[in-house]
Amino acid sequence: MTSDTRTDTRTASGQGYHTPSPELEHWLASHVDQGFKAEPLVLSMLRAGYEAGFARAVVANALRQPRAEARPAPPATVPARPGRNAVRHQDREIPILFRLDSPRVLLLQNLLSDAECDAMVALSRDRMQRSSVVNPATGEENQIDARTSTGAMFQVGEQPLLETIEARIAAVTGIPATHGEGLQILNYKPGAEYQPHFDYFNPKNPGEARQMQVGGQRVATMVIYLNSTPAGGATGFPRIGLEVAPVKGNAVFFRYQLPDGTMDDRTLHAGMPVEAGEKWIATKWLRERPYRVEG
Ligand SMILES: O=C(O)CCC(=O)C(=O)O
């Protein structure tokens, strides 16, 4: 769904969104194809802020539609290839602001609309908790002084909006949505930061090896900026002298798995301290194999 239209058409009574969109139709169709019944679909839509009567009506309609094999194919995606200055996905043009080949870093403009950014922040507000990192020895999640943001974790496809964004990330990166960990929404207040670190795991550390049992190694990261930070808060890559300023809707994508399977340590990166205002991002970590958490 384009949240632009959702935001504009919130009911006057404030009881929820009630506008159909291609993304919502796609989300419903794909879940109907996977065998979802009416109740969980309606519940998901209510949680995402849709109006109850509207949700029931569009779910009932989706359950009456022909299954996947009878539907026309969705519009093709033009992925981010060398020589292209933009990625096309469905009706969206995503300009490529810069591309670095080695290490692989791509800066994308308007990956998300303003309304989608605002909706992501709204989704996370009541579940923010102090961020943690994986303890290399035990694999447990620990809070450390080097990471002082708060965050909210989501399941893959937990909400229609998240599924739309996950499909867009997959189309742009060429890495299937099934390889993604759940989106993580992070908030940094003034002074908060995430000091230089790698996103990939070191299999020599038992705790990190444990993290690799499902989905294997992390191979790439997408950091999406959900607001524009007035000062500070860049994503810094100290080994290549690069700082990406947080601009609402833009996203930096970097791939650390090299063609020979080793990890590119030039992707060391940091969330630099916020100097004024705050910073909201959504981070997506992508694995080499489908990522499924038991239970
Ligand atoms: O805050 C940032 O800009 C970077 C976030 C980050 O490094 C991460 O989530 O792994």
The ligand as an SDF file (V2000), in Angstrom:
LIG
                    3D

 10  9  0  0  0  0  0  0  0  0999 V2000
   22.7310    3.9790   12.9010 O   0  0  0  0  0  0  0  0  0  0  0  0
   23.2680    3.7680   11.8200 C   0  0  0  0  0  0  0  0  0  0  0  0
   23.3990    4.6580   10.9690 O   0  0  0  0  0  0  0  0  0  0  0  0
   23.8340    2.4180   11.5150 C   0  0  0  0  0  0  0  0  0  0  0  0
   23.0830    1.3080   12.1840 C   0  0  0  0  0  0  0  0  0  0  0  0
   23.8790    0.0470   12.2090 C   0  0  0  0  0  0  0  0  0  0  0  0
   25.0490    0.0420   12.1150 O   0  0  0  0  0  0  0  0  0  0  0  0
   23.2050   -1.2320   12.3550 C   0  0  0  0  0  0  0  0  0  0  0  0
   21.9960   -1.2510   12.6520 O   0  0  0  0  0  0  0  0  0  0  0  0
   23.8890   -2.2640   12.1780 O   0  0  0  0  0  0  0  0  0  0  0  0
  1  2  2  0
  2  3  1  0
  2  4  1  0
  4  5  1  0
  5  6  1  0
  6  7  2  0
  6  8  1  0
  8  9  2  0
  8 10  1  0
M  END
$$$$
